[in-house]
Amino acid sequence: MADGNVPPSARAQRGIRVIPRRIDVFRIFCWAASVATVGVLIWIGVTILQAALPAISKFGLGFLTNVAWNPVREQYGAGAFLYGTVVSSFIALIFALPLGLSVAIFLSENFLPSAVRQTVRFVVEMLAAIPSVVYGLWGIFVVIPLVQKFGPAISETLGFIPIFRGPVIGNSMFTASLVLALMVLPTITAISRNALVAVPNTLREGAYALGATRWEAIFGVILPSASPGIVAATILAFGRAMGETMAVAMLIGNSPRFTTALFQPAGTLAGLIANQFNEAEGLQVSSLMYAALLLMVITLFVNLAGELVLRRTQRMTLGVR
Amino acid sequence: MTSPNTPTQVSDKFFSGKKHKLAVLRSLGNRALTILCCLLALLTLVPLFSLVFLVIKNGLPLLTWEVFSGLPPAAGLKGGGFGNAIQGTFIMVSMALVLAIPLGVLSAIYVNEYEPYSRLSNTVRFVAKLLTGIPSIMAGLFAYGVVVLAFGSFSAFAGAVALGILILPTILLTAEQALLGVQTAYREASYGLGATKFQTIVRVVFPEALPAIMTGIMLAVARAAGETAPVLFTALFSQYWLKFENLDSLVNQPVASLSVLIYNFSTVPFEYQLQLAWTASLVLLILVTIANVLGQLVFSKKP
């Protein structure tokens, strides 16, 4: 490299063996693998788009708002499932965000000895490793009975608010959201914790020096500094919750009816596909693919937003240091 | 780090009366929030303990040799196990690894060793991030459209393709981090000794990064073993063992898996089938935990 401008004959005269420049075959392999990785995502999109085309041409954008899903009459609209996907994930976040954030604060502060924190961290990581279908099975035997037991009381006291009106059914939006909350908790905790740990110590020390208590420092300085990371964690968790399939399919009741009542069966896009795809034929397959395309576009969009926020956060914290 | 849990210790001397009350209030509020935070953190442990406890309690009674050697019982019948589901899960996860490891590791090498700043590399990193976010059911639909329709049958291969897509980003991103962790001095030393780029990557960088790459692979195994949605439409389920005669066996017959067995048996009204679902969950949890722990151990060996 360094003596690139010395003519080969001169190098030969100096007794340096001239090695002819060969094509790096390995590099080509690696390049091909990279192109294939990018290709996979495009291929997935194209395959699903192709399969969805008949339904797209038949229902158009009305598919998004139409709430009828009737295989007998060949009428398909994903409105109710779209609503169910967004609302179940949103409720899951309402439960998971305070819990996940407390765990993240707990892990980044020194309230309890390091051994305890390591244990909690390990346990939260375990939550992420448990297969979705096991959550579903646990939900059927633990969360559904709990909702059946305590749901009626909640429904009676808060029944004047439409979303809490009865009757209470075990397989419901509420049940699915509770389990979803548990499943996205590790995502929120891990990313928020990274954001909290990345806050420069000087900021905290500055707050203490001004006489702030620990929690005044947390609320006044540390959380605001880490807020972009926490926002990113929330967005990414939202994306995960919307794509979650098996546990939701086992718990939400998979009802195609549109309802705003939380204690009644509902459906999500992913659950709909899991539930109906194997028995579907013709236009129904195509409509399910359309629903899948919808889900893919939404989750890609949400994840994109999350990644961009995260990327900006990392750049910002680098700047502070 | 020390932190002032009681505020205004110094200022106590200077202020009195009202100010002091305020300090007590702030101190109490501080203490209360600390306790609240610890309680909430510990509260998150409750569901996990409940889950693990139930899986062990309900799964353990049936955990005998019969469960590993038997076939799933028909509706309402007793006896048997899910040996074929374990076999199917192992076959599909191994095939998924065979598909995803070369693709993921080679991409990671390109992205980190050859062209760290090129447009393609940035695209690959970005696509990998997006792939981690796509719902697992998409991989199943894709493999159905591409493999199942092409071969005309549900198959282990189709399941493996779906699982492979799911674990590809995990393997790629962890491999990239692993390569990134190798010190530049190693590469420079290797070049200094006259090694080519290929020799440097294969003999110096890759062995150094291998433990961390293995961690990523073990994480991928844990993820793939537990996934249900991708195999639901691709491998379907089977009541029988997969008889391996030739390569066609992998593309012309549906295959059982632990996760689909749990899904199928979780909603049936038969006591024995439900018990099998719990036992399958226990086996799956054990497999996933072993894979995770192995990954962590391999990783921690690295100095």
Boltz contact constraints between the chains, C-beta under 6 A:
constraints:
  - contact:
      token1: [A, 26]
      token2: [B, 198]
      max_distance: 6.0
  - contact:
      token1: [A, 27]
      token2: [B, 114]
      max_distance: 6.0
  - contact:
      token1: [A, 29]
      token2: [B, 106]
      max_distance: 6.0
  - contact:
      token1: [A, 30]
      token2: [B, 106]
      max_distance: 6.0
  - contact:
      token1: [A, 30]
      token2: [B, 109]
      max_distance: 6.0
  - contact:
      token1: [A, 30]
      token2: [B, 110]
      max_distance: 6.0
  - contact:
      token1: [A, 31]
      token2: [B, 110]
      max_distance: 6.0
  - contact:
      token1: [A, 33]
      token2: [B, 103]
      max_distance: 6.0
  - contact:
      token1: [A, 33]
      token2: [B, 106]
      max_distance: 6.0
  - contact:
      token1: [A, 33]
      token2: [B, 107]
      max_distance: 6.0
  - contact:
      token1: [A, 34]
      token2: [B, 107]
      max_distance: 6.0
  - contact:
      token1: [A, 34]
      token2: [B, 110]
      max_distance: 6.0
  - contact:
      token1: [A, 34]
      token2: [B, 120]
      max_distance: 6.0
  - contact:
      token1: [A, 34]
      token2: [B, 124]
      max_distance: 6.0
  - contact:
      token1: [A, 36]
      token2: [B, 103]
      max_distance: 6.0
  - contact:
      token1: [A, 37]
      token2: [B, 107]
      max_distance: 6.0
  - contact:
      token1: [A, 37]
      token2: [B, 124]
      max_distance: 6.0
  - contact:
      token1: [A, 38]
      token2: [B, 123]
      max_distance: 6.0
  - contact:
      token1: [A, 38]
      token2: [B, 127]
      max_distance: 6.0
  - contact:
      token1: [A, 41]
      token2: [B, 127]
      max_distance: 6.0
  - contact:
      token1: [A, 41]
      token2: [B, 131]
      max_distance: 6.0
  - contact:
      token1: [A, 44]
      token2: [B, 142]
      max_distance: 6.0
  - contact:
      token1: [A, 47]
      token2: [B, 142]
      max_distance: 6.0
  - contact:
      token1: [A, 47]
      token2: [B, 145]
      max_distance: 6.0
  - contact:
      token1: [A, 47]
      token2: [B, 146]
      max_distance: 6.0
  - contact:
      token1: [A, 48]
      token2: [B, 141]
      max_distance: 6.0
  - contact:
      token1: [A, 51]
      token2: [B, 145]
      max_distance: 6.0
  - contact:
      token1: [A, 99]
      token2: [B, 40]
      max_distance: 6.0
  - contact:
      token1: [A, 99]
      token2: [B, 44]
      max_distance: 6.0
  - contact:
      token1: [A, 102]
      token2: [B, 37]
      max_distance: 6.0
  - contact:
      token1: [A, 102]
      token2: [B, 40]
      max_distance: 6.0
  - contact:
      token1: [A, 102]
      token2: [B, 41]
      max_distance: 6.0
  - contact:
      token1: [A, 103]
      token2: [B, 41]
      max_distance: 6.0
  - contact:
      token1: [A, 103]
      token2: [B, 44]
      max_distance: 6.0
  - contact:
      token1: [A, 105]
      token2: [B, 37]
      max_distance: 6.0
  - contact:
      token1: [A, 106]
      token2: [B, 37]
      max_distance: 6.0
  - contact:
      token1: [A, 106]
      token2: [B, 41]
      max_distance: 6.0
  - contact:
      token1: [A, 111]
      token2: [B, 34]
      max_distance: 6.0
  - contact:
      token1: [A, 111]
      token2: [B, 38]
      max_distance: 6.0
  - contact:
      token1: [A, 120]
      token2: [B, 41]
      max_distance: 6.0
  - contact:
      token1: [A, 123]
      token2: [B, 45]
      max_distance: 6.0
  - contact:
      token1: [A, 123]
      token2: [B, 48]
      max_distance: 6.0
  - contact:
      token1: [A, 127]
      token2: [B, 48]
      max_distance: 6.0
  - contact:
      token1: [A, 129]
      token2: [B, 222]
      max_distance: 6.0
  - contact:
      token1: [A, 129]
      token2: [B, 288]
      max_distance: 6.0
  - contact:
      token1: [A, 129]
      token2: [B, 292]
      max_distance: 6.0
  - contact:
      token1: [A, 131]
      token2: [B, 226]
      max_distance: 6.0
  - contact:
      token1: [A, 131]
      token2: [B, 284]
      max_distance: 6.0
  - contact:
      token1: [A, 133]
      token2: [B, 228]
      max_distance: 6.0
  - contact:
      token1: [A, 133]
      token2: [B, 259]
      max_distance: 6.0
  - contact:
      token1: [A, 133]
      token2: [B, 262]
      max_distance: 6.0
  - contact:
      token1: [A, 133]
      token2: [B, 263]
      max_distance: 6.0
  - contact:
      token1: [A, 134]
      token2: [B, 281]
      max_distance: 6.0
  - contact:
      token1: [A, 137]
      token2: [B, 262]
      max_distance: 6.0
  - contact:
      token1: [A, 137]
      token2: [B, 266]
      max_distance: 6.0
  - contact:
      token1: [A, 137]
      token2: [B, 281]
      max_distance: 6.0
  - contact:
      token1: [A, 138]
      token2: [B, 51]
      max_distance: 6.0
  - contact:
      token1: [A, 182]
      token2: [B, 47]
      max_distance: 6.0
  - contact:
      token1: [A, 208]
      token2: [B, 4]
      max_distance: 6.0
  - contact:
      token1: [A, 211]
      token2: [B, 7]
      max_distance: 6.0
  - contact:
      token1: [A, 213]
      token2: [B, 7]
      max_distance: 6.0
  - contact:
      token1: [A, 213]
      token2: [B, 26]
      max_distance: 6.0
  - contact:
      token1: [A, 213]
      token2: [B, 30]
      max_distance: 6.0
  - contact:
      token1: [A, 214]
      token2: [B, 3]
      max_distance: 6.0
  - contact:
      token1: [A, 214]
      token2: [B, 30]
      max_distance: 6.0
  - contact:
      token1: [A, 215]
      token2: [B, 30]
      max_distance: 6.0
  - contact:
      token1: [A, 215]
      token2: [B, 33]
      max_distance: 6.0
  - contact:
      token1: [A, 239]
      token2: [B, 133]
      max_distance: 6.0
  - contact:
      token1: [A, 243]
      token2: [B, 135]
      max_distance: 6.0
  - contact:
      token1: [A, 245]
      token2: [B, 137]
      max_distance: 6.0
  - contact:
      token1: [A, 245]
      token2: [B, 229]
      max_distance: 6.0
  - contact:
      token1: [A, 246]
      token2: [B, 228]
      max_distance: 6.0
  - contact:
      token1: [A, 246]
      token2: [B, 229]
      max_distance: 6.0
  - contact:
      token1: [A, 270]
      token2: [B, 135]
      max_distance: 6.0
  - contact:
      token1: [A, 270]
      token2: [B, 137]
      max_distance: 6.0
  - contact:
      token1: [A, 273]
      token2: [B, 137]
      max_distance: 6.0
  - contact:
      token1: [A, 274]
      token2: [B, 229]
      max_distance: 6.0
  - contact:
      token1: [A, 277]
      token2: [B, 233]
      max_distance: 6.0
  - contact:
      token1: [A, 292]
      token2: [B, 141]
      max_distance: 6.0
  - contact:
      token1: [A, 295]
      token2: [B, 135]
      max_distance: 6.0
  - contact:
      token1: [A, 296]
      token2: [B, 138]
      max_distance: 6.0
  - contact:
      token1: [A, 299]
      token2: [B, 133]
      max_distance: 6.0
  - contact:
      token1: [A, 299]
      token2: [B, 135]
      max_distance: 6.0
  - contact:
      token1: [A, 303]
      token2: [B, 130]
      max_distance: 6.0
  - contact:
      token1: [A, 303]
      token2: [B, 133]
      max_distance: 6.0
  - contact:
      token1: [A, 307]
      token2: [B, 129]
      max_distance: 6.0
